[in-house]
Amino acid sequence: MVKQTLVTIFIVLCALPAWAQIDLQGHRGARGLMPENTLPAFAHALTLGVTTLELDVGVTADGVVVVSHDPALSPALTRDGEGAWLSNRGPAISSLTFDELSRYDVGRLNPDHRYASRYPNQRPADGTQIPSLASVFDLARRAGNDTVRFNIETKLKPGEPTATRRPAAFAKALLDVVRQEKAAARVTIQSFDWRTLQAFQRLAPGIPTVYLSAQQRWLNNIKKGQEGPSPWTAGFDVDEYGGSVPRLVKAAGGAVWSPYHKEIDAGQLREAHELGLKVVVWTVNDSARMGALLDLGVDGIISDYPDRLRAVMAQRGLPLPKPTPVSP
């Protein structure tokens, strides 16, 4: 009887659709709830329970890999050592040492900046500095969480070559930290600038790469229909692949395609899956849209509100990642 029961359970598990194991990613930790890309945001995400911490990185002048979305300090969320908001774009992270960077406070949104209106529920955490990547790995260890993954985005732009390290050097600096922290088995590397992904694949072919794409007025790294390849796509031209972004990602060596969530449909998803790609969409904050994407069959969702995504997944009876409470 016991054997028969175990066989039945095995059959049921095998019959579950591919999306039954959804990659629940907290965007910049939990940007809608806590200051983005900070230890308080990552601690909150771990406390809620996520599959993956999504984050962005840069490299300081003295070679420390730090967690920041912007290559330069942003007036939307940065105060100086005297507590005054930056009035304009601040210095590049690559121009500051880690000690100099630590003198800035990124623990709340600037109430006078339009960016703040997008996240009215974000709780401040005054006195918070831009963290090192190593400290994020340490936070997960302190949480006792040895399964959470880290989806790390390299932030550089082909049109701003002096704002950050060059792609190969950037990839090498990031890989050194991943290896020092013994985190290679739990890391994916993502970027809109596919040059770093190509560099990373050469340096560490065993670590999966995630190819971000957007074809919007405010960001278009694919450039379908233009003459020659996009400067973002490392020499790969989407028009040589019939305009198919999944085929482009596969040709580039990606393991995951990560499109803007409004640019995915059933046909593209099916094509990506037939090519052996996972599909993780970004950045989804509306509960109804989360549900529609889960029903479509995506493999993962990146959200500023991992609590909302957990609720939508729970409504569908999907497995939820275990909460691991921790203080920043």
ROBASE-330075 format. One record per residue: x, y negated, z negated of N, C-alpha, C in turn. Coordinates in pm, whole numbers, padded with zeros to 5 digits, always signed. Example, Ala and Ser with C-alpha at 12.3 -4.5 7.8 and 13.67 -1.06 7.14 Angstrom:
// ROBASE-330075
+01319+00569-00780+01230+00450-00780+01320+00330-00780/+01285+00225-00708+01367+00106-00714+01290-00003-00787/
// end
This chain:
// ROBASE-330075
+00082+00121+00000+00000+00000+00000+00086-00126+00000/+00191-00126-00085+00281-00241-00092+00349-00262+00041/+00395-00149+00101+00463-00157+00231+00369-00215+00337/+00243-00171+00335+00146-00220+00433+00122-00370+00415/+00116-00413+00289+00096-00555+00260+00212-00639+00312/+00335-00592+00289+00453-00665+00336+00456-00673+00488/+00416-00565+00554+00411-00566+00700+00309-00668+00749/+00195-00673+00680+00091-00769+00718+00140-00912+00703/+00208-00942+00592+00262-01076+00570+00362-01112+00678/+00447-01015+00713+00548-01039+00817+00482-01073+00950/+00377-00997+00984+00306-01021+01110+00242-01159+01111/+00182-01198+00998+00119-01330+00988+00222-01440+01006/+00338-01426+00940+00442-01529+00951+00493-01539+01094/+00510-01425+01160+00556-01426+01298+00454-01490+01391/+00328-01483+01352+00222-01536+01437+00202-01686+01419/+00267-01744+01318+00251-01888+01296+00306-01965+01414/+00238-02072+01454+00288-02153+01566+00422-02216+01532/+00495-02259+01637+00630-02313+01618+00630-02434+01526/+00518-02511+01528+00517-02634+01448+00486-02608+01301/+00471-02480+01261+00440-02451+01122+00554-02492+01029/+00675-02498+01081+00789-02545+01002+00828-02683+01053/+00762-02784+01004+00782-02921+01054+00899-02986+00982/+00983-03053+01059+01094-03129+01004+01040-03265+00960/+01022-03282+00831+00968-03405+00773+01087-03495+00738/+01105-03600+00818+01221-03687+00801+01182-03822+00742/+01248-03859+00635+01229-03990+00574+01317-04092+00645/+01254-04186+00718+01327-04283+00799+01397-04386+00713/+01528-04393+00729+01613-04481+00646+01585-04454+00499/+01558-04329+00468+01519-04287+00333+01369-04287+00323/+01314-04404+00296+01168-04422+00292+01144-04572+00305/+01167-04625+00424+01170-04771+00444+01041-04841+00403/+00928-04774+00419+00802-04838+00382+00781-04850+00234/+00863-04778+00155+00840-04770+00011+00952-04831-00072/+01076-04823-00022+01193-04873-00095+01290-04938+00004/+01383-05022-00045+01476-05088+00047+01551-04989+00136/+01549-05014+00264+01597-04917+00362+01746-04886+00350/+01779-04759+00378+01918-04714+00384+01994-04741+00255/+01925-04729+00143+01989-04748+00012+01972-04622-00072/+02052-04611-00176+02038-04496-00266+01899-04490-00330/+01837-04604-00369+01700-04595-00419+01602-04537-00316/+01620-04569-00188+01532-04515-00085+01553-04365-00067/+01677-04322-00066+01705-04180-00050+01662-04101-00173/+01681-04159-00291+01636-04093-00413+01484-04077-00413/+01415-04180-00366+01268-04174-00362+01222-04065-00264/+01288-04057-00150+01253-03954-00051+01277-03814-00107/+01389-03795-00175+01417-03664-00235+01316-03631-00344/+01276-03732-00419+01178-03712-00525+01041-03674-00468/+01004-03735-00356+00880-03698-00288+00888-03559-00229/+01002-03529-00167+01023-03402-00098+01023-03420+00052/+01141-03417+00113+01156-03427+00258+01245-03314+00306/+01232-03282+00433+01322-03185+00494+01457-03249+00525/+01450-03377+00569+01569-03445+00621+01570-03591+00579/+01688-03639+00540+01710-03781+00520+01765-03838+00650/+01689-03930+00710+01735-03997+00831+01802-04127+00790/+01918-04157+00850+01995-04274+00809+02085-04320+00922/+02136-04443+00908+02221-04505+01009+02356-04535+00946/+02460-04532+01029+02593-04557+00974+02675-04654+01058/+02766-04721+00987+02870-04803+01047+03001-04772+00978/+03108-04839+01021+03241-04815+00964+03303-04949+00926/+03349-04960+00801+03409-05085+00754+03550-05104+00808/+03605-05222+00780+03739-05254+00828+03843-05159+00772/+03820-05108+00650+03916-05015+00589+03875-04869+00606/+03785-04843+00703+03758-04707+00743+03655-04631+00662/+03576-04698+00578+03472-04631+00500+03345-04623+00584/+03291-04504+00596+03163-04488+00667+03052-04525+00571/+02971-04625+00609+02867-04677+00521+02731-04664+00590/+02626-04679+00510+02490-04659+00560+02426-04795+00584/+02406-04826+00713+02346-04954+00750+02291-04943+00891/+02172-04998+00912+02113-04997+01046+02179-05098+01138/+02216-05212+01085+02266-05322+01168+02418-05327+01165/+02481-05347+01281+02627-05360+01283+02678-05482+01206/+02590-05582+01189+02624-05702+01111+02519-05720+01000/+02555-05789+00895+02462-05810+00784+02341-05890+00830/+02223-05842+00792+02098-05901+00841+02040-06000+00741/+01998-06118+00788+01933-06214+00698+01797-06167+00650/+01741-06063+00710+01611-06011+00668+01618-05938+00535/+01740-05896+00496+01747-05815+00373+01878-05829+00296/+01952-05937+00322+02083-05950+00259+02097-06082+00184/+02144-06070+00059+02181-06187-00022+02330-06181-00052/+02390-06298-00065+02534-06302-00094+02559-06286-00243/+02684-06299-00283+02722-06278-00422+02660-06377-00518/+02612-06489-00466+02547-06590-00550+02395-06573-00551/+02346-06474-00481+02202-06447-00478+02128-06524-00371/+02199-06591-00281+02134-06670-00175+02115-06583-00051/+01998-06599+00013+01972-06525+00136+02063-06575+00248/+02113-06484+00328+02188-06526+00446+02094-06604+00538/+02141-06718+00587+02056-06800+00672+02060-06755+00818/+02167-06688+00855+02184-06637+00991+02247-06498+00984/+02265-06440+01100+02333-06311+01104+02468-06321+01035/+02495-06227+00946+02617-06230+00869+02734-06166+00940/+02845-06148+00869+02964-06089+00931+02940-05944+00972/+03015-05900+01070+03007-05760+01113+03059-05669+01002/+02995-05556+00985+03041-05458+00886+03184-05415+00917/+03217-05405+01045+03351-05363+01084+03459-05465+01049/+03416-05588+01014+03513-05692+00978+03535-05702+00828/+03457-05628+00749+03465-05634+00602+03522-05505+00545/+03597-05517+00437+03636-05397+00364+03517-05348+00284/+03523-05227+00236+03412-05174+00157+03392-05257+00030/+03500-05302-00030+03489-05385-00150+03419-05517-00118/+03454-05578-00007+03389-05704+00034+03241-05680+00064/+03210-05571+00129+03071-05538+00162+02988-05519+00036/+03049-05463-00067+02977-05432-00191+02935-05556-00269/+02980-05672-00228+02943-05796-00297+02807-05849-00251/+02750-05786-00148+02619-05828-00097+02509-05741-00156/+02392-05801-00172+02276-05733-00230+02173-05708-00120/+02132-05582-00104+02031-05547-00003+01911-05480-00070/+01881-05523-00192+01779-05457-00273+01637-05508-00257/+01613-05601-00167+01476-05644-00140+01471-05715-00005/+01351-05728+00050+01331-05798+00176+01321-05948+00152/+01373-06025+00244+01363-06170+00238+01217-06210+00263/+01148-06266+00163+01005-06295+00179+00975-06398+00287/+01075-06477+00324+01054-06579+00426+01086-06529+00567/+01128-06404+00578+01161-06348+00708+01042-06267+00760/+01014-06276+00889+00898-06206+00945+00908-06055+00927/+01027-06004+00913+01047-05859+00896+00978-05809+00769/+00973-05894+00665+00916-05853+00537+00768-05821+00548/+00697-05888+00639+00552-05866+00651+00518-05726+00700/+00614-05657+00759+00589-05522+00811+00584-05418+00700/+00639-05450+00583+00649-05350+00475+00603-05410+00342/+00474-05442+00333+00424-05509+00212+00428-05422+00087/+00439-05289+00105+00439-05199-00010+00579-05160-00055/+00680-05217+00010+00816-05183-00030+00849-05242-00167/+00897-05157-00259+00934-05201-00393+01079-05247-00395/+01107-05363-00454+01246-05411-00459+01331-05331-00556/+01460-05335-00533+01558-05272-00624+01678-05364-00629/+01660-05478-00695+01763-05581-00697+01895-05525-00751/+02004-05578-00694+02136-05532-00735+02186-05412-00657/+02117-05378-00549+02153-05260-00470+02249-05299-00358/+02357-05223-00345+02455-05248-00240+02440-05147-00126/+02499-05181-00013+02508-05086+00099+02594-04968+00053/+02541-04846+00061+02615-04732+00007+02710-04671+00110/+02807-04598+00059+02889-04516+00147+02810-04391+00184/+02843-04332+00297+02780-04206+00337+02810-04097+00233/+02931-04097+00182+02969-03996+00083+02878-04001-00039/+02834-04121-00079+02748-04133-00196+02608-04076-00171/+02565-04073-00045+02435-04013-00012+02444-03860-00025/+02553-03803+00023+02573-03660+00003+02578-03627-00147/+02645-03712-00224+02655-03690-00369+02518-03700-00435/+02433-03791-00388+02298-03805-00443+02220-03674-00427/+02229-03614-00310+02159-03487-00287+02213-03378-00379/+02344-03379-00403+02402-03281-00496+02348-03304-00637/+02340-03432-00677+02288-03461-00811+02142-03422-00824/+02071-03424-00712+01930-03381-00712+01918-03229-00718/+02030-03160-00704+02025-03014-00700+01964-02963-00571/+01969-03044-00467+01906-03008-00340+02014-02965-00241/+02023-02835-00219+02125-02783-00129+02068-02741+00006/+01945-02787+00034+01883-02755+00163+01847-02878+00245/+01831-02993+00181+01795-03113+00257+01900-03139+00364/+01853-03182+00481+01944-03211+00591+01965-03362+00606/+02062-03400+00687+02098-03540+00706+02105-03566+00857/+02014-03651+00904+02011-03688+01045+02076-03825+01055/+02200-03829+01101+02284-03948+01091+02295-04016+01226/+02252-04141+01232+02255-04216+01357+02375-04309+01363/+02451-04299+01470+02561-04392+01493+02505-04520+01554/+02538-04632+01494+02484-04760+01539+02592-04839+01612/+02586-04830+01744+02672-04911+01829+02600-04932+01962/+02645-05033+02035+02578-05070+02159+02681-05087+02269/+02653-05033+02388+02750-05048+02497+02772-05193+02536/+02673-05280+02513+02688-05421+02549+02761-05505+02447/+02797-05444+02332+02870-05516+02227+02993-05435+02186/+03089-05420+02274+03202-05328+02249+03292-05368+02134/+03292-05495+02094+03382-05537+01986+03312-05541+01850/+03182-05512+01847+03107-05523+01721+03132-05405+01628/+03173-05291+01682+03196-05170+01604+03321-05100+01658/+03356-04991+01595+03462-04907+01651+03416-04849+01784/+03511-04814+01868+03479-04751+01994+03418-04613+01969/+03343-04559+02065+03269-04434+02041+03352-04319+01986/+03468-04292+02044+03548-04178+01999+03600-04199+01857/+03644-04321+01827+03694-04351+01692+03580-04348+01591/+03465-04396+01631+03347-04394+01544+03311-04249+01511/+03305-04165+01614+03271-04024+01594+03372-03955+01503/+03501-03985+01522+03605-03923+01439+03592-03964+01294/+03566-04091+01267+03551-04138+01129+03433-04069+01061/+03321-04056+01134+03203-03990+01079+03230-03843+01054/+03291-03775+01149+03318-03633+01133+03410-03607+01014/+03508-03694+00992+03598-03676+00877+03521-03672+00746/+03422-03761+00731+03343-03763+00607+03257-03637+00597/+03193-03600+00706+03107-03480+00706+03189-03358+00663/+03308-03346+00715+03393-03232+00680+03443-03241+00536/+03482-03361+00494+03529-03377+00356+03420-03341+00256/+03296-03371+00291+03183-03344+00203+03125-03204+00222/+03189-03127+00312+03145-02989+00341+02995-02985+00377/+02955-03079+00461+02813-03095+00496+02783-03059+00640/+02879-03003+00713+02859-02980+00856+02738-02893+00888/+02708-02797+00800+02597-02706+00827+02461-02771+00808/+02458-02892+00750+02330-02958+00719+02316-03094+00787/+02394-03115+00890+02399-03245+00955+02360-03233+01102/+02286-03334+01150+02272-03360+01292+02318-03503+01317/+02372-03527+01436+02419-03661+01472+02332-03712+01586/+02275-03831+01569+02186-03886+01670+02232-04025+01712/+02188-04066+01831+02221-04201+01877+02142-04235+02002/+02117-04365+02019+02070-04417+02147+02188-04434+02242/+02305-04457+02186+02427-04470+02265+02490-04331+02276/+02464-04267+02388+02501-04126+02403+02651-04104+02412/+02729-04211+02424+02875-04196+02430+02928-04134+02302/+02874-04173+02187+02921-04113+02061+02881-03966+02052/+02764-03932+02109+02720-03793+02105+02813-03706+02189/+02854-03758+02305+02949-03684+02387+03082-03668+02314/+03128-03774+02248+03253-03766+02172+03240-03666+02059/+03126-03667+01991+03106-03577+01878+03101-03432+01925/+03038-03407+02038+03030-03271+02091+03169-03217+02124/+03258-03304+02170+03395-03259+02197+03470-03229+02069/+03447-03310+01965+03518-03293+01839+03463-03178+01755/+03331-03160+01758+03266-03061+01671+03149-02999+01745/+03175-02911+01840+03067-02856+01922+02964-02776+01845/+02995-02736+01722+02900-02659+01643+02796-02741+01570/+02813-02874+01568+02718-02962+01499+02616-03013+01600/+02487-02991+01577+02385-03030+01676+02379-03181+01695/+02355-03220+01819+02338-03362+01851+02193-03389+01891/+02148-03509+01855+02010-03551+01877+02012-03673+01968/+01948-03659+02084+01949-03764+02185+01824-03850+02173/+01843-03972+02121+01734-04067+02107+01703-04133+02240/+01573-04157+02264+01536-04225+02387+01420-04321+02361/+01421-04428+02439+01311-04524+02439+01305-04587+02577/+01184-04610+02623+01165-04677+02751+01061-04788+02732/+01099-04883+02648+01011-04993+02611+01073-05126+02650/+00992-05230+02649+01043-05364+02679+01149-05405+02580/+01131-05366+02452+01223-05408+02347+01344-05316+02333/+01341-05202+02397+01456-05112+02399+01435-05010+02510/+01528-05006+02602+01522-04907+02711+01664-04857+02735/+01694-04739+02682+01829-04684+02703+01834-04583+02817/+01720-04559+02883+01715-04459+02989+01730-04522+03127/+01663-04637+03149+01676-04714+03273+01638-04633+03396/+01524-04569+03387+01475-04491+03501+01451-04582+03621/+01496-04539+03738+01472-04613+03860+01577-04717+03895/+01670-04745+03803+01775-04841+03836+01887-04770+03912/+01967-04845+03983+02078-04786+04056+02187-04742+03960/+02226-04618+03965+02331-04567+03879+02280-04535+03740/+02366-04474+03657+02324-04436+03522+02312-04557+03429/+02231-04541+03326+02221-04642+03221+02354-04651+03147/+02394-04771+03103+02517-04782+03023+02508-04709+02890/+02385-04672+02849+02365-04604+02721+02385-04452+02731/+02378-04396+02852+02364-04250+02864+02491-04178+02906/+02605-04239+02883+02735-04173+02897+02757-04113+03036/+02709-04183+03138+02732-04139+03274+02626-04047+03331/+02530-04005+03250+02421-03920+03299+02309-04009+03351/+02263-03979+03472+02162-04061+03538+02029-03985+03543/+01927-04039+03478+01799-03970+03470+01739-03944+03607/+01768-04030+03704+01710-04014+03836+01769-03894+03910/+01884-03846+03866+01942-03726+03925+01875-03600+03870/+01790-03618+03771+01718-03505+03709+01568-03522+03727/+01532-03582+03839+01391-03600+03872+01316-03691+03778/+01389-03779+03709+01325-03870+03615+01287-03804+03484/+01329-03679+03461+01293-03605+03341+01394-03630+03229/+01348-03691+03120+01438-03713+03007+01475-03582+02939/+01383-03486+02921+01426-03357+02865+01537-03290+02946/+01527-03294+03077+01633-03233+03160+01764-03310+03146/+01753-03441+03131+01872-03525+03111+01941-03489+02979/+01862-03476+02873+01917-03441+02741+01982-03304+02745/+01918-03209+02810+01974-03074+02820+02106-03076+02896/+02112-03151+03004+02236-03161+03082+02348-03223+03000/+02313-03316+02912+02413-03383+02829+02462-03296+02714/+02393-03186+02687+02436-03095+02582+02365-03112+02450/+02251-03182+02450+02178-03205+02327+02105-03081+02278/+02085-03076+02147+02004-02970+02085+01863-03020+02057/+01849-03153+02040+01721-03213+02003+01698-03336+02090/+01576-03348+02140+01533-03472+02205+01446-03548+02107/+01480-03677+02086+01406-03758+01989+01352-03883+02059/+01232-03872+02118+01174-03986+02189+01090-04075+02097/+01071-04199+02140+00972-04286+02077+00838-04215+02086/+00763-04215+01977+00647-04126+01968+00538-04156+02070/+00534-04277+02124+00432-04309+02225+00472-04262+02365/+00590-04202+02376+00640-04161+02507+00645-04008+02521/+00563-03939+02448+00560-03793+02456+00419-03747+02490/+00412-03647+02577+00282-03586+02606+00301-03434+02613/+00193-03363+02635+00198-03217+02632+00292-03161+02738/+00293-03222+02856+00378-03173+02963+00526-03189+02931/+00563-03306+02879+00703-03328+02843+00746-03238+02727/+00656-03220+02632+00688-03134+02518+00710-02990+02564/+00622-02944+02651+00636-02808+02703+00767-02794+02780/+00800-02893+02862+00925-02888+02938+01046-02882+02845/+01045-02967+02740+01156-02968+02645+01171-02832+02576/+01060-02776+02532+01065-02646+02465+01111-02536+02560/+01070-02541+02685+01115-02441+02783+01265-02450+02808/+01320-02570+02789+01464-02590+02803+01541-02553+02677/+01468-02516+02571+01532-02479+02445+01560-02596+02353/+01501-02712+02382+01520-02830+02297+01412-02837+02189/+01451-02882+02070+01353-02922+01971+01315-03067+01998/+01196-03106+01955+01148-03242+01979+01107-03305+01846/+01178-03411+01808+01151-03484+01684+01122-03628+01723/+01002-03676+01694+00960-03808+01739+00981-03914+01631/+00999-04038+01676+01019-04149+01584+00928-04265+01628/+00910-04363+01542+00894-04364+01398+00744-04375+01376/+00683-04278+01310+00538-04264+01306+00488-04295+01166/+00404-04399+01154+00357-04442+01023+00206-04434+01006/+00134-04411+01113-00012-04400+01108-00051-04254+01088/-00135-04228+00988-00170-04090+00953-00242-04018+01067/-00331-04089+01137-00402-04026+01248-00306-03987+01359/-00210-04072+01386-00111-04041+01490-00023-03924+01445/+00013-03920+01318+00088-03805+01268+00014-03675+01295/-00116-03675+01265-00197-03557+01286-00202-03516+01433/-00217-03615+01521-00223-03585+01664-00092-03524+01714/+00019-03575+01664+00148-03523+01706+00173-03383+01651/+00130-03358+01529+00140-03222+01474+00057-03125+01557/-00062-03169+01594-00149-03083+01675-00091-03061+01815/-00019-03161+01866+00045-03148+01996+00153-03040+01994/+00222-03030+01879+00323-02926+01865+00466-02974+01853/+00486-03100+01810+00623-03148+01792+00690-03071+01679/+00824-03070+01682+00901-02996+01581+00929-03079+01457/+00918-03210+01468+00946-03294+01354+00899-03436+01378/+00883-03508+01267+00838-03647+01272+00924-03729+01176/+00971-03843+01225+01044-03940+01144+00946-04048+01102/+00941-04078+00972+00844-04176+00923+00901-04262+00812/+00858-04389+00812+00890-04479+00700+00814-04440+00574/+00709-04359+00591+00622-04321+00480+00615-04168+00470/+00719-04106+00415+00716-03960+00403+00601-03911+00315/+00551-03996+00226+00436-03956+00144+00312-03936+00231/+00291-04023+00328+00177-04009+00419+00190-03882+00503/+00311-03858+00552+00331-03740+00634+00311-03612+00553/+00355-03612+00429+00329-03496+00343+00179-03472+00328/+00103-03579+00311-00042-03565+00293-00108-03507+00418/-00064-03553+00535-00121-03502+00660-00083-03356+00679/+00040-03321+00648+00082-03182+00658+00005-03094+00560/-00017-03144+00439-00090-03067+00339-00233-03040+00385/-00294-03139+00450-00431-03122+00501-00438-03007+00602/-00327-02984+00672-00325-02878+00773-00270-02747+00718/-00241-02745+00591-00191-02623+00530-00049-02588+00571/+00028-02689+00615+00165-02665+00658+00260-02660+00538/+00365-02582+00545+00463-02576+00436+00524-02713+00410/+00541-02746+00282+00599-02875+00243+00734-02856+00178/+00830-02945+00208+00960-02935+00141+00946-02963-00009/+01029-02897-00087+01021-02906-00233+01071-03042-00281/+00996-03110-00369+01046-03233-00431+01167-03202-00521/+01266-03289-00518+01381-03274-00607+01410-03411-00669/+01343-03442-00780+01355-03574-00841+01499-03608-00879/+01537-03733-00855+01672-03778-00887+01669-03930-00900/+01758-03983-00983+01774-04129-00996+01885-04175-00905/+01873-04295-00848+01979-04345-00757+02110-04371-00828/
// end
